Amino acid sequence: MLDALNIQDYSKVVRPEVIDQLHQLAAPLAGAKVVHVNSTKLGGGVAEILDRLIPLKRSLNINASWETIGGDPDFFVCTKAFHNGLQGNRVDIPQHLLNHFESINEENAEKLRSTLEDADYVFIHDPQPAPLLKLCPNRKGKWVWRCHIDVSRPHRPVWKYLKRFLHDYDASIYSLAAFAQPLGHPQFLVPPSIDPLSEKNIELSKSDVRDTAKKFGFDLNRPIISQISRFDRFKDPVGVIRAYKLVKEYLPVQLVLAGGGATDDPEGAAVLEEVKELAGDDPDLHILLLPPDAHRTINAIQRCSDVVLQKSVREGFGLTVTEALWKKKPVIGGETGGITLQVVNHHTGFLVNTPEGAAFRIRYLLSRPKERKTMGKKGFEFVRDHFLLTRHLRDYLTILVSLNHKDSSKISLG
Ligand code: UDP
């Protein structure tokens, strides 16, 4: 169940004018019915965001709700292939799977049609539920396609197939400019965000962090590096282990690779097996398979790390990077997608392209505690200024207001 959130609580973290602005933007939207639709309640960044964004919208008197489409294993095999194809892999999706994708969407449309047709605004997240628009012919509201993945260089046949479902949306949203695709409607750029007051990100006591380290057998007297991610090839867990092994030749470092699955990601188990095989029986290499609600554990792992890695080779945004920066940890991230928005080379961390590059930067940071501290502070401030939930909410509200005033050059908020 979604927590109830109170917008006033955020005044502990952001300036008071930020809260005033949100009230002002939300006032003309009071009572508006806003529905978000994605394909999983558990696992991955989209669920993480919706879990907090929707209660916060509700706290501003917007009638926001969150629907999830259901599907069977074949449906998710197909949508994972979309995901891989949109992020540039050459995938060949058989026609019968595409037909299945469409018929599962039809089944979902049967259940959701009245809710969606009646809504004032519908946000459809990622490709999985994209066909719903065509299946709700009597829609009365504005529909927005919210793309969370790196579609800058999609495998063309996949994009061509999906585009047919996207043209009729009133607008689309991307996390960064490089991802935007011409679809014949207005496009908005909205980077994601973290909630500083969630279990994942709240301040923890030293003893909480120590207890987690003890529970998993980490030695707090030796350096710890970590990567928290779904076991997905785009996150390059294998590259992380290679980097760790290179560093291990010089420093008594420990690696924590922690992750769980997402209910809409069928490839996780196979990737986890590959990772375990490469890891062997090294007692300093901790591979943790976490349950989907392990927010406090992840918070503590990030806090007990000296350096956090996110060595992705493709990344829509990388909330794990934001989470680590918020905890004042320098991040070594793959030079790709949304990581480049957050990791500012030499300031909040380092961008790398290879395991060797990552190993070089890990050694550099582990031997410079002062620099780690300075970078950590910069990372925290950078997130506070750009990537908190309140900024994200402001962007969404601005889009809603602007969709209502499509032809106006000036909008008065009263
Ligand atoms: N996450 C989690 N448990 C895990 C792995 C990841 O709760 O086992 C969270 C992580 O803390 C982050 C989100 O899932 O909040 C992942 O978002 P990100 O944008 O980094 O990647 P995505 O999985 O959406 O590709």
Residues whose N, C-alpha, C, O or C-beta is under 5 A from the ligand:
A	BS01	UDP	G44 G45 V46 E48 I228 S229 R230 A258 G259 G260 L290 P292 F317 G318 L319 T320
